[in-house]
Amino acid sequence: MNRLRHRAERGAVTAEYAIMIVGACAIGGVLVALLRSPAMQNALKSIINYGLKLAGVEGVHL
């Protein structure tokens, strides 16, 4: 009985991995779309420049 149940659930694990991979790709696509927008690029540049200023590097502007 236990062996039959284990055999029937073998494909469920593969399906769960497939769903996780599709979800991860979707999140990655959303992040790429966000990071390509000029507003997000300016925000990231501001954050990097602020960090450089805190570190004492004044002459670099991205």
PDB file with one MODEL, atoms N, CA, C and O in Angstrom:
MODEL        1
ATOM      1  N   MET A   1       0.823  -1.186   0.000  1.00  0.00           N
ATOM      2  CA  MET A   1       0.000   0.000   0.000  1.00  0.00           C
ATOM      3  C   MET A   1       0.871   1.255   0.000  1.00  0.00           C
ATOM      4  O   MET A   1       0.637   2.164  -0.796  1.00  0.00           O
ATOM      5  N   ASN A   2       1.865   1.317   0.875  1.00  0.00           N
ATOM      6  CA  ASN A   2       2.726   2.488   0.979  1.00  0.00           C
ATOM      7  C   ASN A   2       3.534   2.673  -0.303  1.00  0.00           C
ATOM      8  O   ASN A   2       3.758   3.801  -0.741  1.00  0.00           O
ATOM      9  N   ARG A   3       3.969   1.570  -0.901  1.00  0.00           N
ATOM     10  CA  ARG A   3       4.747   1.647  -2.129  1.00  0.00           C
ATOM     11  C   ARG A   3       3.907   2.179  -3.286  1.00  0.00           C
ATOM     12  O   ARG A   3       4.414   2.930  -4.120  1.00  0.00           O
ATOM     13  N   LEU A   4       2.649   1.808  -3.347  1.00  0.00           N
ATOM     14  CA  LEU A   4       1.776   2.299  -4.403  1.00  0.00           C
ATOM     15  C   LEU A   4       1.528   3.800  -4.266  1.00  0.00           C
ATOM     16  O   LEU A   4       1.516   4.523  -5.262  1.00  0.00           O
ATOM     17  N   ARG A   5       1.333   4.263  -3.045  1.00  0.00           N
ATOM     18  CA  ARG A   5       1.099   5.685  -2.838  1.00  0.00           C
ATOM     19  C   ARG A   5       2.343   6.484  -3.220  1.00  0.00           C
ATOM     20  O   ARG A   5       2.227   7.543  -3.837  1.00  0.00           O
ATOM     21  N   HIS A   6       3.506   6.002  -2.872  1.00  0.00           N
ATOM     22  CA  HIS A   6       4.747   6.697  -3.199  1.00  0.00           C
ATOM     23  C   HIS A   6       4.925   6.782  -4.712  1.00  0.00           C
ATOM     24  O   HIS A   6       5.357   7.816  -5.222  1.00  0.00           O
ATOM     25  N   ARG A   7       4.604   5.730  -5.425  1.00  0.00           N
ATOM     26  CA  ARG A   7       4.744   5.716  -6.871  1.00  0.00           C
ATOM     27  C   ARG A   7       3.771   6.700  -7.518  1.00  0.00           C
ATOM     28  O   ARG A   7       4.122   7.336  -8.512  1.00  0.00           O
ATOM     29  N   ALA A   8       2.568   6.841  -6.985  1.00  0.00           N
ATOM     30  CA  ALA A   8       1.566   7.734  -7.562  1.00  0.00           C
ATOM     31  C   ALA A   8       1.929   9.198  -7.338  1.00  0.00           C
ATOM     32  O   ALA A   8       1.530  10.058  -8.124  1.00  0.00           O
ATOM     33  N   GLU A   9       2.681   9.496  -6.275  1.00  0.00           N
ATOM     34  CA  GLU A   9       3.037  10.873  -5.971  1.00  0.00           C
ATOM     35  C   GLU A   9       4.345  11.301  -6.631  1.00  0.00           C
ATOM     36  O   GLU A   9       4.775  12.440  -6.446  1.00  0.00           O
ATOM     37  N   ARG A  10       4.966  10.447  -7.370  1.00  0.00           N
ATOM     38  CA  ARG A  10       6.263  10.750  -7.957  1.00  0.00           C
ATOM     39  C   ARG A  10       6.185  11.939  -8.924  1.00  0.00           C
ATOM     40  O   ARG A  10       7.090  12.773  -8.942  1.00  0.00           O
ATOM     41  N   GLY A  11       5.130  12.026  -9.716  1.00  0.00           N
ATOM     42  CA  GLY A  11       4.996  13.127 -10.670  1.00  0.00           C
ATOM     43  C   GLY A  11       4.598  14.437 -10.028  1.00  0.00           C
ATOM     44  O   GLY A  11       4.787  15.493 -10.631  1.00  0.00           O
ATOM     45  N   ALA A  12       4.051  14.403  -8.823  1.00  0.00           N
ATOM     46  CA  ALA A  12       3.621  15.628  -8.163  1.00  0.00           C
ATOM     47  C   ALA A  12       4.816  16.519  -7.831  1.00  0.00           C
ATOM     48  O   ALA A  12       4.724  17.743  -7.921  1.00  0.00           O
ATOM     49  N   VAL A  13       5.916  15.916  -7.452  1.00  0.00           N
ATOM     50  CA  VAL A  13       7.104  16.694  -7.112  1.00  0.00           C
ATOM     51  C   VAL A  13       7.621  17.404  -8.352  1.00  0.00           C
ATOM     52  O   VAL A  13       8.009  18.570  -8.273  1.00  0.00           O
ATOM     53  N   THR A  14       7.635  16.738  -9.482  1.00  0.00           N
ATOM     54  CA  THR A  14       8.089  17.351 -10.725  1.00  0.00           C
ATOM     55  C   THR A  14       7.186  18.515 -11.106  1.00  0.00           C
ATOM     56  O   THR A  14       7.675  19.555 -11.548  1.00  0.00           O
ATOM     57  N   ALA A  15       5.893  18.359 -10.944  1.00  0.00           N
ATOM     58  CA  ALA A  15       4.960  19.437 -11.265  1.00  0.00           C
ATOM     59  C   ALA A  15       5.173  20.629 -10.336  1.00  0.00           C
ATOM     60  O   ALA A  15       5.074  21.775 -10.775  1.00  0.00           O
ATOM     61  N   GLU A  16       5.461  20.378  -9.072  1.00  0.00           N
ATOM     62  CA  GLU A  16       5.709  21.476  -8.141  1.00  0.00           C
ATOM     63  C   GLU A  16       6.974  22.236  -8.533  1.00  0.00           C
ATOM     64  O   GLU A  16       6.996  23.466  -8.479  1.00  0.00           O
ATOM     65  N   TYR A  17       8.017  21.525  -8.923  1.00  0.00           N
ATOM     66  CA  TYR A  17       9.226  22.196  -9.378  1.00  0.00           C
ATOM     67  C   TYR A  17       8.949  23.018 -10.624  1.00  0.00           C
ATOM     68  O   TYR A  17       9.452  24.134 -10.749  1.00  0.00           O
ATOM     69  N   ALA A  18       8.168  22.491 -11.538  1.00  0.00           N
ATOM     70  CA  ALA A  18       7.847  23.220 -12.765  1.00  0.00           C
ATOM     71  C   ALA A  18       7.088  24.502 -12.446  1.00  0.00           C
ATOM     72  O   ALA A  18       7.350  25.541 -13.052  1.00  0.00           O
ATOM     73  N   ILE A  19       6.166  24.444 -11.515  1.00  0.00           N
ATOM     74  CA  ILE A  19       5.412  25.641 -11.139  1.00  0.00           C
ATOM     75  C   ILE A  19       6.341  26.662 -10.492  1.00  0.00           C
ATOM     76  O   ILE A  19       6.212  27.860 -10.744  1.00  0.00           O
ATOM     77  N   MET A  20       7.277  26.204  -9.660  1.00  0.00           N
ATOM     78  CA  MET A  20       8.233  27.132  -9.035  1.00  0.00           C
ATOM     79  C   MET A  20       9.118  27.796 -10.082  1.00  0.00           C
ATOM     80  O   MET A  20       9.407  28.988  -9.981  1.00  0.00           O
ATOM     81  N   ILE A  21       9.548  27.045 -11.080  1.00  0.00           N
ATOM     82  CA  ILE A  21      10.402  27.608 -12.126  1.00  0.00           C
ATOM     83  C   ILE A  21       9.638  28.644 -12.934  1.00  0.00           C
ATOM     84  O   ILE A  21      10.183  29.702 -13.249  1.00  0.00           O
ATOM     85  N   VAL A  22       8.394  28.363 -13.274  1.00  0.00           N
ATOM     86  CA  VAL A  22       7.582  29.326 -14.018  1.00  0.00           C
ATOM     87  C   VAL A  22       7.367  30.585 -13.186  1.00  0.00           C
ATOM     88  O   VAL A  22       7.433  31.695 -13.714  1.00  0.00           O
ATOM     89  N   GLY A  23       7.112  30.421 -11.899  1.00  0.00           N
ATOM     90  CA  GLY A  23       6.936  31.576 -11.026  1.00  0.00           C
ATOM     91  C   GLY A  23       8.197  32.414 -10.914  1.00  0.00           C
ATOM     92  O   GLY A  23       8.134  33.643 -10.938  1.00  0.00           O
ATOM     93  N   ALA A  24       9.333  31.760 -10.793  1.00  0.00           N
ATOM     94  CA  ALA A  24      10.601  32.482 -10.704  1.00  0.00           C
ATOM     95  C   ALA A  24      10.891  33.245 -11.996  1.00  0.00           C
ATOM     96  O   ALA A  24      11.388  34.370 -11.953  1.00  0.00           O
ATOM     97  N   CYS A  25      10.587  32.647 -13.124  1.00  0.00           N
ATOM     98  CA  CYS A  25      10.780  33.334 -14.408  1.00  0.00           C
ATOM     99  C   CYS A  25       9.851  34.531 -14.530  1.00  0.00           C
ATOM    100  O   CYS A  25      10.244  35.568 -15.064  1.00  0.00           O
ATOM    101  N   ALA A  26       8.632  34.400 -14.042  1.00  0.00           N
ATOM    102  CA  ALA A  26       7.690  35.523 -14.097  1.00  0.00           C
ATOM    103  C   ALA A  26       8.173  36.668 -13.219  1.00  0.00           C
ATOM    104  O   ALA A  26       8.112  37.827 -13.628  1.00  0.00           O
ATOM    105  N   ILE A  27       8.646  36.365 -12.035  1.00  0.00           N
ATOM    106  CA  ILE A  27       9.168  37.410 -11.144  1.00  0.00           C
ATOM    107  C   ILE A  27      10.403  38.056 -11.775  1.00  0.00           C
ATOM    108  O   ILE A  27      10.566  39.274 -11.705  1.00  0.00           O
ATOM    109  N   GLY A  28      11.260  37.265 -12.378  1.00  0.00           N
ATOM    110  CA  GLY A  28      12.431  37.815 -13.058  1.00  0.00           C
ATOM    111  C   GLY A  28      12.044  38.734 -14.201  1.00  0.00           C
ATOM    112  O   GLY A  28      12.668  39.777 -14.393  1.00  0.00           O
ATOM    113  N   GLY A  29      11.021  38.361 -14.964  1.00  0.00           N
ATOM    114  CA  GLY A  29      10.557  39.215 -16.052  1.00  0.00           C
ATOM    115  C   GLY A  29      10.020  40.539 -15.556  1.00  0.00           C
ATOM    116  O   GLY A  29      10.258  41.579 -16.171  1.00  0.00           O
ATOM    117  N   VAL A  30       9.299  40.511 -14.452  1.00  0.00           N
ATOM    118  CA  VAL A  30       8.771  41.751 -13.873  1.00  0.00           C
ATOM    119  C   VAL A  30       9.922  42.634 -13.396  1.00  0.00           C
ATOM    120  O   VAL A  30       9.898  43.848 -13.598  1.00  0.00           O
ATOM    121  N   LEU A  31      10.929  42.028 -12.763  1.00  0.00           N
ATOM    122  CA  LEU A  31      12.079  42.809 -12.302  1.00  0.00           C
ATOM    123  C   LEU A  31      12.847  43.430 -13.461  1.00  0.00           C
ATOM    124  O   LEU A  31      13.278  44.580 -13.376  1.00  0.00           O
ATOM    125  N   VAL A  32      13.020  42.683 -14.537  1.00  0.00           N
ATOM    126  CA  VAL A  32      13.718  43.228 -15.707  1.00  0.00           C
ATOM    127  C   VAL A  32      12.928  44.390 -16.288  1.00  0.00           C
ATOM    128  O   VAL A  32      13.510  45.413 -16.651  1.00  0.00           O
ATOM    129  N   ALA A  33      11.607  44.246 -16.380  1.00  0.00           N
ATOM    130  CA  ALA A  33      10.783  45.331 -16.912  1.00  0.00           C
ATOM    131  C   ALA A  33      10.873  46.565 -16.020  1.00  0.00           C
ATOM    132  O   ALA A  33      10.938  47.687 -16.522  1.00  0.00           O
ATOM    133  N   LEU A  34      10.875  46.372 -14.711  1.00  0.00           N
ATOM    134  CA  LEU A  34      10.986  47.507 -13.797  1.00  0.00           C
ATOM    135  C   LEU A  34      12.346  48.188 -13.913  1.00  0.00           C
ATOM    136  O   LEU A  34      12.430  49.416 -13.931  1.00  0.00           O
ATOM    137  N   LEU A  35      13.402  47.395 -13.992  1.00  0.00           N
ATOM    138  CA  LEU A  35      14.740  47.970 -14.019  1.00  0.00           C
ATOM    139  C   LEU A  35      15.058  48.656 -15.343  1.00  0.00           C
ATOM    140  O   LEU A  35      15.998  49.448 -15.408  1.00  0.00           O
ATOM    141  N   ARG A  36      14.317  48.377 -16.374  1.00  0.00           N
ATOM    142  CA  ARG A  36      14.530  49.059 -17.656  1.00  0.00           C
ATOM    143  C   ARG A  36      13.848  50.420 -17.712  1.00  0.00           C
ATOM    144  O   ARG A  36      14.137  51.218 -18.604  1.00  0.00           O
ATOM    145  N   SER A  37      12.961  50.691 -16.787  1.00  0.00           N
ATOM    146  CA  SER A  37      12.268  51.979 -16.808  1.00  0.00           C
ATOM    147  C   SER A  37      13.229  53.078 -16.343  1.00  0.00           C
ATOM    148  O   SER A  37      14.033  52.855 -15.439  1.00  0.00           O
ATOM    149  N   PRO A  38      13.147  54.247 -16.951  1.00  0.00           N
ATOM    150  CA  PRO A  38      14.049  55.345 -16.572  1.00  0.00           C
ATOM    151  C   PRO A  38      13.911  55.765 -15.107  1.00  0.00           C
ATOM    152  O   PRO A  38      14.898  56.148 -14.479  1.00  0.00           O
ATOM    153  N   ALA A  39      12.709  55.698 -14.565  1.00  0.00           N
ATOM    154  CA  ALA A  39      12.521  56.090 -13.170  1.00  0.00           C
ATOM    155  C   ALA A  39      13.296  55.170 -12.228  1.00  0.00           C
ATOM    156  O   ALA A  39      13.932  55.645 -11.287  1.00  0.00           O
ATOM    157  N   MET A  40      13.249  53.866 -12.471  1.00  0.00           N
ATOM    158  CA  MET A  40      13.978  52.924 -11.616  1.00  0.00           C
ATOM    159  C   MET A  40      15.481  53.055 -11.812  1.00  0.00           C
ATOM    160  O   MET A  40      16.240  52.923 -10.851  1.00  0.00           O
ATOM    161  N   GLN A  41      15.922  53.314 -13.035  1.00  0.00           N
ATOM    162  CA  GLN A  41      17.350  53.498 -13.270  1.00  0.00           C
ATOM    163  C   GLN A  41      17.861  54.720 -12.528  1.00  0.00           C
ATOM    164  O   GLN A  41      18.944  54.690 -11.944  1.00  0.00           O
ATOM    165  N   ASN A  42      17.081  55.799 -12.549  1.00  0.00           N
ATOM    166  CA  ASN A  42      17.481  57.001 -11.813  1.00  0.00           C
ATOM    167  C   ASN A  42      17.494  56.745 -10.305  1.00  0.00           C
ATOM    168  O   ASN A  42      18.381  57.222  -9.598  1.00  0.00           O
ATOM    169  N   ALA A  43      16.507  55.989  -9.818  1.00  0.00           N
ATOM    170  CA  ALA A  43      16.470  55.675  -8.387  1.00  0.00           C
ATOM    171  C   ALA A  43      17.687  54.846  -7.986  1.00  0.00           C
ATOM    172  O   ALA A  43      18.299  55.108  -6.951  1.00  0.00           O
ATOM    173  N   LEU A  44      18.042  53.849  -8.794  1.00  0.00           N
ATOM    174  CA  LEU A  44      19.221  53.028  -8.484  1.00  0.00           C
ATOM    175  C   LEU A  44      20.502  53.845  -8.533  1.00  0.00           C
ATOM    176  O   LEU A  44      21.383  53.674  -7.690  1.00  0.00           O
ATOM    177  N   LYS A  45      20.610  54.733  -9.516  1.00  0.00           N
ATOM    178  CA  LYS A  45      21.791  55.598  -9.589  1.00  0.00           C
ATOM    179  C   LYS A  45      21.888  56.494  -8.364  1.00  0.00           C
ATOM    180  O   LYS A  45      22.978  56.715  -7.837  1.00  0.00           O
ATOM    181  N   SER A  46      20.760  57.007  -7.913  1.00  0.00           N
ATOM    182  CA  SER A  46      20.757  57.860  -6.720  1.00  0.00           C
ATOM    183  C   SER A  46      21.207  57.077  -5.495  1.00  0.00           C
ATOM    184  O   SER A  46      21.980  57.580  -4.680  1.00  0.00           O
ATOM    185  N   ILE A  47      20.724  55.846  -5.367  1.00  0.00           N
ATOM    186  CA  ILE A  47      21.109  55.012  -4.224  1.00  0.00           C
ATOM    187  C   ILE A  47      22.604  54.705  -4.263  1.00  0.00           C
ATOM    188  O   ILE A  47      23.279  54.765  -3.236  1.00  0.00           O
ATOM    189  N   ILE A  48      23.120  54.376  -5.446  1.00  0.00           N
ATOM    190  CA  ILE A  48      24.546  54.058  -5.580  1.00  0.00           C
ATOM    191  C   ILE A  48      25.389  55.293  -5.286  1.00  0.00           C
ATOM    192  O   ILE A  48      26.388  55.211  -4.572  1.00  0.00           O
ATOM    193  N   ASN A  49      24.987  56.445  -5.839  1.00  0.00           N
ATOM    194  CA  ASN A  49      25.735  57.676  -5.578  1.00  0.00           C
ATOM    195  C   ASN A  49      25.706  58.045  -4.096  1.00  0.00           C
ATOM    196  O   ASN A  49      26.709  58.517  -3.560  1.00  0.00           O
ATOM    197  N   TYR A  50      24.579  57.837  -3.434  1.00  0.00           N
ATOM    198  CA  TYR A  50      24.481  58.105  -1.998  1.00  0.00           C
ATOM    199  C   TYR A  50      25.435  57.194  -1.223  1.00  0.00           C
ATOM    200  O   TYR A  50      26.127  57.638  -0.307  1.00  0.00           O
ATOM    201  N   GLY A  51      25.461  55.913  -1.603  1.00  0.00           N
ATOM    202  CA  GLY A  51      26.378  54.985  -0.949  1.00  0.00           C
ATOM    203  C   GLY A  51      27.830  55.355  -1.165  1.00  0.00           C
ATOM    204  O   GLY A  51      28.644  55.243  -0.250  1.00  0.00           O
ATOM    205  N   LEU A  52      28.165  55.801  -2.383  1.00  0.00           N
ATOM    206  CA  LEU A  52      29.536  56.231  -2.654  1.00  0.00           C
ATOM    207  C   LEU A  52      29.886  57.475  -1.849  1.00  0.00           C
ATOM    208  O   LEU A  52      31.006  57.608  -1.355  1.00  0.00           O
ATOM    209  N   LYS A  53      28.927  58.381  -1.719  1.00  0.00           N
ATOM    210  CA  LYS A  53      29.169  59.592  -0.938  1.00  0.00           C
ATOM    211  C   LYS A  53      29.399  59.244   0.526  1.00  0.00           C
ATOM    212  O   LYS A  53      30.265  59.837   1.170  1.00  0.00           O
ATOM    213  N   LEU A  54      28.636  58.290   1.065  1.00  0.00           N
ATOM    214  CA  LEU A  54      28.838  57.854   2.453  1.00  0.00           C
ATOM    215  C   LEU A  54      30.206  57.199   2.628  1.00  0.00           C
ATOM    216  O   LEU A  54      30.816  57.295   3.693  1.00  0.00           O
ATOM    217  N   ALA A  55      30.688  56.526   1.569  1.00  0.00           N
ATOM    218  CA  ALA A  55      31.990  55.862   1.652  1.00  0.00           C
ATOM    219  C   ALA A  55      33.141  56.832   1.464  1.00  0.00           C
ATOM    220  O   ALA A  55      34.302  56.459   1.627  1.00  0.00           O
ATOM    221  N   GLY A  56      32.826  58.084   1.118  1.00  0.00           N
ATOM    222  CA  GLY A  56      33.893  59.073   0.956  1.00  0.00           C
ATOM    223  C   GLY A  56      34.362  59.248  -0.459  1.00  0.00           C
ATOM    224  O   GLY A  56      35.363  59.927  -0.688  1.00  0.00           O
ATOM    225  N   VAL A  57      33.685  58.668  -1.416  1.00  0.00           N
ATOM    226  CA  VAL A  57      34.061  58.815  -2.812  1.00  0.00           C
ATOM    227  C   VAL A  57      33.170  59.903  -3.401  1.00  0.00           C
ATOM    228  O   VAL A  57      31.985  59.674  -3.647  1.00  0.00           O
ATOM    229  N   GLU A  58      33.745  61.097  -3.629  1.00  0.00           N
ATOM    230  CA  GLU A  58      32.939  62.244  -4.035  1.00  0.00           C
ATOM    231  C   GLU A  58      32.889  62.449  -5.544  1.00  0.00           C
ATOM    232  O   GLU A  58      31.872  62.922  -6.053  1.00  0.00           O
ATOM    233  N   GLY A  59      33.935  62.115  -6.270  1.00  0.00           N
ATOM    234  CA  GLY A  59      34.044  62.509  -7.680  1.00  0.00           C
ATOM    235  C   GLY A  59      33.298  61.614  -8.655  1.00  0.00           C
ATOM    236  O   GLY A  59      33.304  61.902  -9.852  1.00  0.00           O
ATOM    237  N   VAL A  60      32.662  60.555  -8.211  1.00  0.00           N
ATOM    238  CA  VAL A  60      32.022  59.607  -9.126  1.00  0.00           C
ATOM    239  C   VAL A  60      30.522  59.866  -9.145  1.00  0.00           C
ATOM    240  O   VAL A  60      29.871  59.878  -8.100  1.00  0.00           O
ATOM    241  N   HIS A  61      29.982  60.074 -10.336  1.00  0.00           N
ATOM    242  CA  HIS A  61      28.535  60.214 -10.509  1.00  0.00           C
ATOM    243  C   HIS A  61      28.107  59.294 -11.637  1.00  0.00           C
ATOM    244  O   HIS A  61      28.646  59.360 -12.742  1.00  0.00           O
ATOM    245  N   LEU A  62      27.158  58.453 -11.363  1.00  0.00           N
ATOM    246  CA  LEU A  62      26.662  57.510 -12.374  1.00  0.00           C
ATOM    247  C   LEU A  62      25.529  58.122 -13.148  1.00  0.00           C
ATOM    248  O   LEU A  62      24.978  57.483 -14.045  1.00  0.00           O
TER     249      LEU A  62
ENDMDL
END
